[in-house]
Amino acid sequence: MLRIVDLRDVPQYAERVTDWLFNAFGSENSRAFFASVIDASLSESDYPVTWVALEEERLLGTVGLWRCDLISRQDLFPWLAALYLDEAARGRGLSEKLQQQVLDAARARGHQQLYLYSACADYYGRFGWQYLGEGLDYPDIAVRLYSKPL
């Protein structure tokens, strides 16, 4: 049975989630950055929050609700961030379920809009995200900005 749970409730998966994020989104020297975000997710602070999708005890995916995910756009808040699915878990609708977890959490916190960025053109449009235009990730990487009203 599929469960989506707060990483604080299953901290034994923190190292694996850090590895996933570093391998999927990181660069040569950024593992410490991802480790710090995941460590902060384990605290009792409001942001960041990380959820994991589990089937039995098998880790399938992760997603986060972050205060800021794109340093050049600190005017936008909050962010759906670090959505990652294990390759074996792809194609089963899990991405949409993880996105919904973040949407529901952001709405419950009183937010009226949620943001994300992606290098993948058109993927998030399938889930109702509205394309806002180009953004710039560090150091000079063009990305696509999206928003979704809550």
C-alpha positions in Angstrom: 0.0 0.0 0.0 1.3 3.5 -1.0 1.9 6.0 1.8 3.2 9.5 1.6 4.7 10.5 4.9 6.7 13.4 6.4 10.4 12.5 6.4 10.5 13.5 10.1 8.4 10.3 10.7 10.9 8.1 8.8 14.3 9.7 9.3 16.1 6.5 8.3 15.5 7.5 4.7 17.2 10.9 4.9 20.5 9.7 3.6 18.9 7.9 0.6 16.8 11.0 -0.2 20.0 13.2 0.0 21.7 10.8 -2.4 18.8 10.9 -4.8 18.6 14.7 -4.9 22.4 15.1 -5.2 22.5 12.6 -8.1 19.5 14.0 -9.9 19.9 17.7 -9.4 23.3 18.3 -8.0 26.7 19.3 -9.4 30.2 18.3 -8.4 30.3 20.0 -5.0 26.7 20.3 -4.0 26.0 17.2 -1.9 26.5 19.2 1.3 23.8 21.6 0.1 21.3 18.8 -0.3 22.3 17.2 3.0 21.6 20.5 4.7 18.2 20.9 3.2 17.3 17.3 4.2 18.7 17.9 7.7 16.6 21.1 8.0 13.6 19.0 7.0 14.1 16.9 10.0 13.8 19.8 12.3 10.5 21.2 13.7 10.7 24.4 11.6 8.0 25.3 9.2 10.2 25.1 6.1 11.6 23.1 4.4 9.3 20.0 4.6 10.2 16.8 2.8 7.8 14.0 2.1 8.6 10.5 0.9 6.4 8.0 -0.9 6.7 4.4 0.5 5.3 1.1 -0.5 5.7 -1.2 2.4 9.1 0.0 3.5 10.4 0.6 -0.1 11.3 4.2 -0.8 9.7 5.3 -4.1 10.0 9.0 -4.3 10.3 12.4 -2.6 9.1 16.0 -2.8 9.6 19.1 -0.8 7.8 22.3 0.2 10.6 24.9 0.4 10.7 28.6 1.3 13.0 29.3 -1.8 14.2 27.0 -4.5 15.5 29.5 -7.0 17.9 32.1 -5.6 17.3 34.6 -8.4 13.5 34.6 -7.6 13.3 35.1 -3.9 10.2 37.2 -4.5 8.2 34.0 -5.1 7.2 31.8 -2.1 6.6 28.9 -1.4 8.0 26.4 -3.8 7.3 22.8 -4.7 10.9 21.5 -4.9 13.0 18.4 -5.4 10.4 16.1 -6.9 12.2 12.8 -7.6 10.9 9.3 -8.3 13.0 6.2 -8.3 13.2 4.9 -11.9 11.3 1.7 -11.0 8.4 3.8 -9.6 7.9 6.0 -12.7 4.8 5.8 -14.9 2.5 5.0 -12.0 0.9 8.4 -11.3 3.1 8.9 -8.2 4.4 12.3 -9.4 0.9 13.7 -9.3 0.3 12.3 -5.8 3.5 13.8 -4.5 2.6 17.2 -6.1 -0.9 17.0 -4.5 0.7 16.5 -1.1 2.6 19.7 -1.5 -0.4 21.6 -2.9 -2.6 20.5 0.0 0.1 21.4 2.6 0.7 24.8 1.1 -3.1 25.5 1.0 -3.4 24.4 4.6 -0.7 26.9 5.5 -2.8 29.7 4.0 -0.8 30.2 0.8 -2.7 31.2 -2.4 0.0 30.3 -4.9 2.7 27.7 -5.3 5.8 27.9 -7.5 8.3 25.5 -9.1 11.0 25.6 -11.7 12.1 22.9 -14.0 14.5 22.3 -16.9 11.9 19.9 -18.4 9.6 21.7 -20.9 5.9 21.0 -20.7 6.1 18.2 -18.0 4.3 20.3 -15.3 1.8 21.8 -17.7 0.2 18.3 -17.9 -0.7 18.7 -14.2 -2.2 22.2 -14.5 0.9 24.3 -13.7 1.0 27.6 -15.5 4.1 28.6 -17.4 5.4 32.0 -16.1 8.5 32.4 -18.3 12.2 31.8 -18.1 14.2 32.0 -14.9 17.9 31.7 -14.1 19.4 29.1 -11.9 23.0 29.3 -10.6 25.3 30.0 -12.2 23.7 30.8 -15.6 21.3 28.0 -16.4 18.0 28.9 -18.0 15.0 27.2 -16.4 11.2 27.3 -16.8 9.1 28.9 -14.0 5.6 27.7 -13.2 2.9 28.6 -10.8 -0.3 27.0 -9.6 -3.1 28.8 -7.7 -4.3 27.1 -4.6 
